[in-house]
């Protein structure tokens, strides 16, 4: 069994259960922004038995092509891919989504990110979430964050929670874990070898209500 088989199994089991525990609304509309290879998009689709709309958005066209092909092969019609914008704004109307997921996208800088992109993304989440909608944030690389002055500084979950709550969100304490899937799809780590599903980094998923 390959690590990709493990990922597919996670999407249908633990990943689906993760989304089902976050959101309890019929036929939800979900945004997976910075979706990468769509691991969380597929988990969300399975969580609601494909009776949902999942918008998988990324600036990397290769990722979107991969998702489209996988969705076609697995006969999953509820995932809609869209190319993201470099300014991290959303091309969606106000009050569109029941759930927005930002997984492993808040850190770092370098094109197209300037280190301040997460502030824009939180603003856009506030605008495009429905009232009572859920923002789920899965942050990694907390030592590589920038503050509003672009100064690199080590973040904690507590500091990030406080920052997001300043935008009017309410933090909901849930004991949920997400997985950092970057190594699965990285050619560097694939060539290096030794990456197993068990070795993938886990982190706390932060849940907020609008």
C-alpha positions in Angstrom: 0.0 0.0 0.0 1.4 3.4 -1.0 1.2 6.6 1.0 -1.4 7.8 -1.6 -3.6 4.8 -0.7 -3.3 5.9 2.9 -4.3 9.5 2.0 -7.3 8.3 0.1 -8.3 6.1 3.0 -7.9 9.1 5.4 -10.1 11.2 3.1 -13.0 8.7 3.4 -12.6 8.0 7.1 -10.8 10.3 9.5 -10.9 13.3 7.2 -14.6 12.9 6.5 -15.3 12.5 10.2 -13.3 15.7 10.9 -15.5 17.8 8.6 -18.7 16.1 9.9 -17.7 17.2 13.4 -17.1 20.8 12.4 -20.2 21.4 10.4 -23.8 20.1 10.8 -25.8 21.7 8.0 -27.5 20.1 5.0 -26.0 20.6 1.6 -23.2 23.0 2.7 -21.2 25.3 0.5 -17.5 25.0 1.4 -14.3 26.9 0.4 -10.9 25.1 0.6 -8.7 28.1 -0.1 -5.1 27.2 -0.9 -6.3 23.7 -1.5 -3.0 22.3 -2.9 -3.7 18.7 -4.1 -7.2 18.9 -2.7 -6.8 16.4 0.2 -9.2 18.3 2.4 -11.5 19.1 -0.5 -12.1 15.4 -1.1 -12.5 14.7 2.7 -15.2 17.4 2.8 -16.9 15.8 -0.2 -17.0 12.4 1.5 -18.2 13.9 4.8 -21.4 15.0 3.2 -21.8 12.1 0.8 -21.1 14.5 -2.1 -24.3 16.4 -1.2 -22.4 19.7 -1.0 -20.5 22.2 -3.0 -16.7 22.3 -2.4 -14.8 25.1 -4.1 -11.1 24.1 -4.3 -9.1 27.3 -5.0 -5.4 27.6 -5.6 -3.0 29.7 -7.6 -1.2 26.5 -8.8 -2.9 25.3 -12.0 -1.2 22.0 -11.8 -2.9 21.3 -8.5 -6.3 22.2 -9.9 -5.7 19.9 -12.9 -4.8 17.1 -10.5 -8.0 17.6 -8.5 -10.1 17.7 -11.7 -8.6 14.4 -12.9 -9.0 12.7 -9.5 -12.6 13.9 -9.1 -13.4 12.7 -12.6 -11.9 9.3 -11.9 -13.7 8.9 -8.6 -17.0 10.3 -10.0 -17.1 13.1 -7.5 -19.1 16.0 -9.1 -19.4 18.3 -6.1 -15.8 19.7 -6.2 -15.4 22.9 -8.3 -11.9 24.1 -8.9 -11.0 27.8 -9.4 -7.8 29.7 -9.8 -6.9 31.9 -6.8 -5.8 35.5 -7.0 -2.4 36.7 -6.0 -3.9 39.3 -3.7 -5.7 36.5 -1.8 -9.1 38.1 -2.3 -12.1 35.9 -3.0 -14.0 36.1 -6.2 -17.2 35.1 -4.4 -20.2 37.1 -3.2 -20.8 38.1 0.5 -22.4 35.4 2.7 -21.7 32.5 0.3 -20.1 29.8 2.5 -21.1 27.6 5.4 -17.4 26.7 6.0 -14.0 28.1 4.9 -10.9 26.2 5.4 -7.4 27.7 5.5 -4.9 24.8 5.8 -1.2 25.4 5.9 -1.4 28.8 4.1 -0.9 31.5 6.8 2.9 31.3 7.1 5.8 32.7 5.1 6.3 35.2 2.4 7.5 35.3 -1.2 5.4 35.6 -4.3 2.4 35.8 -4.2 2.5 36.2 -0.4 3.9 39.2 1.4 3.7 37.9 4.9 0.5 39.9 5.5 -1.7 37.8 3.3 -3.4 36.0 6.2 -5.0 39.3 7.4 -6.6 39.7 3.9 -7.7 36.1 4.0 -9.4 36.6 7.4 -11.1 39.7 6.2 -12.4 37.8 3.1 -13.6 34.9 5.3 -15.6 37.4 7.4 -17.1 38.8 4.2 -17.9 35.6 2.4 -19.0 33.4 5.3 -22.7 33.2 6.1 -23.8 34.4 9.5 -23.0 31.6 11.9 -20.6 30.1 9.3 -17.4 28.3 10.3 -13.8 29.3 9.7 -11.4 26.4 10.2 -7.7 27.3 10.3 -4.9 24.6 10.3 -1.7 26.5 10.9 1.8 25.0 10.5 5.2 26.7 10.6 4.2 29.0 13.4 7.8 30.2 13.8 7.6 31.6 10.3 4.8 34.1 10.7 4.9 37.9 10.2 3.1 40.4 12.3 1.3 43.4 10.8 4.6 45.3 10.5 6.0 42.4 8.4 8.3 41.5 11.3 9.1 37.8 11.5 8.0 36.5 14.9 7.1 33.2 16.5 3.4 32.7 16.9 1.4 30.5 19.3 -2.1 29.1 18.8 -3.2 31.5 21.5 -1.8 34.5 19.7 -3.3 33.5 16.4 -6.7 32.9 18.0 -6.6 36.3 19.6 -5.7 37.9 16.2 -8.5 36.2 14.4 -11.0 37.1 17.1 -10.1 40.8 16.6 -12.0 40.5 13.3 -15.2 39.6 15.0 -14.9 35.8 15.0 -15.8 33.7 18.1 -13.3 30.9 18.9 -14.9 27.5 19.5 -12.7 25.1 21.5 -12.6 21.7 19.9 -10.0 19.0 20.2 -9.4 18.5 16.5 -6.3 17.5 14.6 -5.4 18.0 11.0 -2.5 16.6 9.0 0.3 18.5 7.1 0.2 16.8 3.7 2.9 18.8 2.0 5.5 16.0 2.0 3.1 13.6 0.3 3.1 15.7 -2.9 6.6 17.2 -2.8 9.0 16.0 -5.4 11.9 16.7 -3.1 10.5 14.5 -0.4 9.4 11.8 -2.8 12.9 11.6 -4.2 14.4 11.6 -0.7 12.1 8.8 0.3 11.2 7.6 3.8 7.9 9.6 4.0 5.2 7.5 5.6 1.7 8.4 6.5 2.5 8.0 10.2 5.4 10.4 9.9 3.3 13.3 8.6 3.1 16.2 11.0 -0.2 16.7 12.9 -1.5 20.0 14.3 -4.4 21.6 16.0 -7.3 22.8 13.9 -8.7 26.1 15.2 -12.4 26.6 14.8 -14.2 30.0 14.7 -17.8 31.0 14.2 -18.8 34.2 12.4 
